[in-house]
Amino acid sequence: MSSQAFSESAAETQIADIPLVVDIDGTLVHSDLLVESAFVLAKSSPQSLVRLPGWLRAGRATLKAEIADRADLGIEHLPYNEALIAYLKEEKAKGRQLILATAANEKYAHQVADHLQLFDVVLASDARTNLSGKDKLAAIQAEVGDKPFDYAGDHEVDNAIWAHARQAVLVNASDKLERSANAAYDVGASFPPEKTSWRTWTKALRVHQWAKNVLIFVPLLAAHQYADATMVGMAVLAFIAYSLLASSVYILNDLVDLGDDRQHPRKRERPFASGRIPIAQGVMAIPILLGAAIVLAAFLPPFFWLVLGCYYLVTLAYSLGLKQLALIDVLTLAALYTLRIIAGGAATGIPLSFWLLALSMSIFLSLAMAKRCTELLVMEKHSGDAPLGRGYIADDLPPLRSLGTAAGYTAVVILALYINSPDITNHYEHPARIWLLCPVVLYWISRIWLKTLRGQMHDDPIVFAAKDNGSRVCVLLGALIMFSAI
C-alpha cells in the first residue's frame, strides 16, 4: 500500500470515529415541525387551540408533547433537504455514527429517523425537557462521552453546540450566521439556503388570483358609472384591500393544508409545501397583509368593512373545515365569489339588483363544481384516490358534472329572464341586443365543462378563463354586446 493510500485510509478510519449530529427543523427538513403540527391541530381539532396558552405556560416541552399527542404529520412527505441527505449517506458509508438531535418532540423525531433509515441514535424533546441549546448540548455530550463530534444546524441557538463541536456543518444559515460561524468555528461543510425570490413570494401570495377581485368592479360597470372618478377610486381601493386580505387567507389556507398539498401532484410545488419559503415567514406575513387591508378599508364606507369581515370569516371557516364537507364547500365558494360583487357595491354605494346576484351565484356555483371535478380527475389519474381533505369520492364525478352544468345553464335562463323583465329598460336603450349574449354565455359554460372533463382545466377555472383565448374572445364579445345595448 502506498503512503498516500495509507494516509487516506487512516483519515477515513479517524473520521469514522467522529459522530455527526444533525438537527431537524430548518436543517434536515425545510420546515418547523412545531409550527406544522400546530396547523394540523388547528385543522383537525380547532377546539384544542384554546388550550395552547395553558400548555405554553407549562413550558415549551409540554406544549410540543400535547400537540404531538393530538396531531399526526405526514412524515414521508416533509420537504427534506435532499442535498444534506446525500451528504449524510456519504458520511454513513464511511462508517460514521449519525445522531439525530432535535428540539422537536420525540414522536416526530423517531418517525423521521424510521423513515430515512440513516440515524443510529435519536435525541429529542419529551414532555419534561425541551431539547434546545444547552440542554441539547448536554444530551449530545452524554451520548458521545469524551469523543469529538460534528454538528449540523441552521440557527443562532446552535452556537451553544458549535462552540463544543469539532466542526460545524452549516445548513440554510443566514449570511450573518455564516460569517460569524466561519470566524469562530471550523466549518466542515456548508449547505446555503435557496434564495427566496419575489417570484416565489408572488406565488405564495397568489397574485394571479387577484384577478378574481375584478368582480368588485362589476356593480360599477352594471350601473354604467365607470366615468365617475370618485366611484372608480373607491372601487380601486376596495380591490387592493380585498386582494391583500385574500392573500393573507391564501397563506393561512396553504399552511393549514400543508400535508394534503404535499400529496397533490401540482400543489406540492407551492412555496410553503415545498419548503421554498419558511413557514415562520408565512406566519409573519399573515398579520402584515391583514393589517394593510384593514388600513385601506378604513377609507371606505362601513358597509364595506362588514362585507370584508364576512369574507374573512367565511374564508377562515372554509379553510378550517367547510372545504371538507361535500356540496357545502362549493356553495361556500360560490358565495365567496358573490361577496366580491357585494363588496364592490358596498365600496361605491351602488345598490345591487336581484338579477345580478342570482346570475353570479349560478355561474360561480358551476365554476366551483368544475374546480372539484378537476381535482377528482387529477387525483384519479395520479393515485386512483379522491382528493385529500375533500368530502368526495371518485363515484361523485357524474353527479357533480350534472349539477355543475345545470348551474351554468341556469345562469343563462336567469339572463334571459332579466332581458325579458321591465327592469332592463332602466339601464339599456336597446335591450333586445342583449339576447346575443345568451349564446355566448352558453358557449363559454359548455367550453369550461368540456375542458374540465377532458382533464385540461386548471385547478382554478377563473385562472383558466383569464389565460384561455376562447374565454377572452367570449369576454370581448360580451362587452361589445352590452355596450351596443346602452
N, C-alpha and C positions, 0 to 999 in steps of 0.2 A: 504494500500500500504506500502510495506517495505521501510526502509530508503534507501536501495541500489537502488530499483526500482525508488524511488522518485528522487534520485540523477541522475540516468541515464536519466530520463525524463526531468529533469531540464537542463542537459547538452545538450540534443538534442534540447530543446527549445532555448537555448543560441546560439547553432551552427546555427540554422535556421535563426537567426537574422544577421548572418555574410555573406555578399555576397562573392561569389567565382568568381574571374575574370580570364578569360582564353585567352591566345594568340592563334593565328592560326599557323603562319609559324614556322615549326620546333617543334611545341608543339602539337596542336590538329591534325595537318597534318604533315606527314613526307615529307615535301616539302616546297618550297618557291613560293608563288603564283605570285609574280612579275616576277621571272625568268621563271616560267612556261608560264605565259601569253606572255612574250617576245618571247618565242619559238613558241607559237601558232601564234603570229603575223608574225613571220618570214616565217611560212609555208603558212598562209592564205593570207597575204598581204606583200610580201617581199619588195615591193616598199616603204612601210611605214617606213622601217628601216632607211632610210636616214634622217628621221625627228627625230630620237631618240636623237641626240646631242642637238637639239634645245629644245626639251621637257625637257631634263635633266637640261639645263641651266636655264630653268624657275622654276626648283625645283622638288624634288622627288614626291611631291604631284601631280604636273601637269603631270609628266611622268607616274605615275600609273594611273591617270584618263584617259589620252589619250589612253594608251594601253588597259585599260578596256573597253573603248568605242568601240574598234575595235576587241577585242579578247574575245571569249567565252570559258570558261573552262568546262570540264565535271565534275562538282562538285560532282555528285553522285559516281564517280569512283576514286576520290582522295584517296591516301593512308592514311587513317585516323589512328590515334593512338588508337587502339581498347582497350588497357589496360586503357588509360586515359578516354575514353568514358564510360567504365564500371564504373570507379570511379565517374565520373560526374553524372551518372544515380543514383548511391547510394546517392550522396550528394543532388541531386534533390529530391529524395524520402524523405529526412529529412526535406524538406521544404525550402532549401536554394535558394536564388536568384542566378542564373547563368548569368554572364555578359561576352559577347564576346567582347574583346578589342584587336584590331589588327591594325598593320600598313598597312595591305593590303587594297586595295580600297574597298569602301563601297558596290559596286556592288557584288563583290565576297563574302564579309563578310555576307551580307544578304542572299545570295544564300546558303552559308554553314549553316547558322542558320535555314533557311527554310527546308533544307534537314535533319538536325539532330533533329529538334524539341526539343531542350534542353534549349535554351537560352531565357531569359526574356528581355534582353537589348542587343543591338548591338552598339558598338562604333568603328568607323573605319575611315580611311583616306578618305578625299574628294578632290576636285580639289584645295582647298586652304591650307589644313592642312595635313601634314604627321604625322599621329598619332603614334609617336615613342618616347621612352624615357620620357623626362619631359612633352612633350605635351600629351602623353598617361596618365601619372600620373594626370595631371590637369583635363583631361576628366573623369577619374575614380572618382577623388575626387568630381568633380561637380555632378556626378551621385549619389554617395553613401552618400554625405554630411559628417557628423562627425562620421558615423559608421565605425568600423574597417572592414577590408576586407582581404581576402587571394588572392594571385596571382599565377597563373601557367604560367611559362615561361621557356625559354631554353637558353637564350643568355646573355652575359655580359651587354648589353644595358638595360636589365631588372633589374639591380641593382638599378637603379633610382626609380623603383616601389617597389621592395622588401624592400628597406630601410624604406618605409612608410606603409608596409603591416603588418598585424598581424602575418601571417605565409606565408612562401614561399613554393610553390609546384614546385619541380624541375622536368623538363621533358627533356629527351635527353641531359642533361647537361654534359659538358666535365668534366674530372676528376679534372682539375684545378678549374673550376667554382663550382663544387660540394664541394670541400674542402673549398673554400673561403666563399661560401654560408652557409655551416654548422657552420663556425666560426663566421659569422656575423649576421645570422638570425635564427629565429625559423623555422626550416624546418618541415612542417606538413606531407608531403608525397614526395616520390621520385620515378620517373619512368626512370631508367637508359636506355641509348641507347643500341641498339643491336650492338655488336662489328662487325665491318666490317672486314671480313676475307680475306685472299689472294684468297681463292676460289671464293668469291663473286666478287673480282676485276678481276679475270681471266674470269669470266662470262661476266662482263661489257666490258672488252677488247676483248671478243670473241676470246680468244687464240685458241680455237678449229677451228676457221675459218681461221687461218693462214695456215692450210693445203692446202687451195686454192692456196696459193702463191708458192707451189711446182711447179706450172706451169712455174715459172721463170726458172727452170732447164730443161724444155723441149727442147729449142734450143741446149743446151749443149749435151743432150742425142741424139737428132736427128742428130747432126753433129759429133757424136762419139768423143767428146772432153772431156769426163769425166775423162781422165787420166791427163789432163793439170791442174796442181795445181794452176797456176795463174788464169785461167778462172774459176775454181771451187771456188776459193776465192772471185772473183768478184761476182759470182752468189750468194754465201752465204751472202755477204754484201748487195747485192740488195734484197735478201729475207728478211733480217732483217729490212732494211729501208722500204720496201714495207709493211711489217707486222705492223710496228709502225704507219705508215701513215694510213693504213687501220683501225687500232684500233681507231685512232683519229676520223675517219669518222664514224665508228660504234657508238661511243659515241654520236657524233653530231646527227646521224640518230635517236638514241634512245631518245634523248632529244626533237627532233622535233616531234617525233611520240608518245609522252607520252600518249596523250588522246586516240589514236587509240589502242595502245598496251594494255592499261588497260581494254579494252573491248574485247580483244582476249583471248580465253581460256588458251593459253600457254604463250603468250608474256607478259601477265600481271604479271608474276613472274620474269621478268627481273629486275636486280638490281635497275635501276632508276625508272621504272614504279611502282615497289612495295615499293619504298622508303627506301630500304636497304642501298643504297648509296645516300647521299645528292646530289641534283642537282648541288650545288655550287662546290662540288669536281669534278664532271664531267666536268663542265665548265673550271676548272683549269687544268684538265688532258689533254684537247684537245691541247692547245698550247705547253705543255711539250712534248707530243708524236710527234706532228708535227715538233717541233724544233729538236728533236733527229733524226727523219727521214731525215731532211734536212742536218744535220751534217754528217750523214753516206753517204748520196748521194753525198756529196762534194768530196768523194774519188773515185767516178765512172765517166765514160765519160759523157760529156754534153748532149748527146742524151738521156741518162737515165734520166737526170733532166727533160727534155722535156716530156718524157713519164710519169714520176711520177707526174708532174704538170698537165698533161692532165687527168690522172686517178683521181686526187684530184678534179679537176674542174667538170669533168663529174659525179663523185660520189656526189658532192655537189648539182649539178643540179638535179640529180636523187632524192636525199633526199628532196629537197625543192619543187619539182613539177613533174618531169618526171615520178615518180613512180605512179602518179595518172592518167597517160594517157595510155589507153589500147593499147597494142601492142608496143607502143614506149618504155614502161617500159621493156618488155622482150628483145627487140632489144638492149636496153642500157645495160642490164645485160650481154647479150652475148658479147657485145663489151668490157665490163669491164673485163670479163674473158680473152678475146683475148689480151687485153692490157697487161696482166700479161706475156703472152708469148712474146709479143713485147718488154717488159721491160727486159726479160731475154736475148734477142738478143742484146738490146741496152747496157746492162751491160757488156756483154762478147765480143761484136763486131762481133758476128756471124750473117751473113745475113739470113733472113727468107725466106722460099720458099712460093710460091703461094699456094701450096698444103697444107702446114701446117696451114696457116691462114684460108683457106676455110674450112678445116676439123674442126678446132676449132670453127669457127663461127656456123657451123651446129650443132655440138654436144652441144655447150653451149646454143644455142637458144632452143634446145629440152629440156635441163635441166631447163632453165628459164620458159618454158611453164609448165613443171611438177611442178615447185615451185608454180606457180599461180593456177594450178588445185588443188594442195594440199590445198592451202588457201581457195579456193572456197568450197571444200568438208568439211573442218573443220568448217567453219562458217555456212554452211548449216546445218550441224549436230547439232551445238550448239544453233543457233539462227534462222536459216532459211533465213538469210540475206547473201548478198555478203560481201567480205572482206572490212572492213572500210578503207578509204583512198586509195582505188584502183579503177580503171576505169572499173570494170567488174560487170556484173550481173550474177545471177545464171544460166541463159539460155546460157551463154557463154561457159559453160563447154564442150559441144560436139565439137564446132569448135576449141577450144583450144587444146583438146585432139587430134583432127585430125592434126592440124598444128604442134603440138609437136612431134607426132610420125613420121610425114612426114619429119620434120627437122632431126630427129635422123637417119632415114633410108637414107636420102640424104648424111649424113656423110659416110655411108658405100659405097654409089655409088662413092663419091669422093675418098675414099680409094682405091676402085677397079680401078678407072681411073689412080690413081697415080702408082699403081702396074704395069699397062699396059703402062706407059709412059717411054720414054727413060731416063728421069731424074733419075730414081731409080737405074740405073746401076752405077751411080757415087758414091753411098753410100753402095750398097749391092752386095755381090758376088753371093748370091742365092736368088734373089728377088721373085722367084716363091713360096718360102716358106711363104711369107707374105700373100698369099691368105688364109692361115689358120686363119689369124687374122679377116677376114671378118665375119665368123660365130660367132666368139667370141664377136665382137662388136654388131652384130645383136642380139645375146642373151642378152647382157648387156642392150642395149637400151630397148628391149622388157621387160626385168625384171624390169627396172626402171618404165616403164609405167604401168606394171601390179600391182606393189606395190602402185603406185600413185592412181590408180583407185580403189584399194581395201581399200584405206584410211590408208595404212601402211607406207606412206612416211613421212620422217622428213620435217620440214619447209624448210630445205635446202637440195636438193638432193646430193650436194657434201659432206655434213656432213654424210648423209645416206650412201653414197658409201664408205666413209672412215671406217664406222663401220660394214658394211654389208659383211658377209662372202662370199656370192656369188660374190659380186663385187671384193673382194680381190682375189678370185680364178681367175676371168677374168683378172685382172691386172697381176697376176703371169704368167698365160698362155700367155698373150700378150707380156710380157717381154721376156719369153723363145723363143717365135716365132721370135721376132725381133732380138734377139741375135744370133739365129741359122742362120738367113739370112745374117749376116755380113760376 
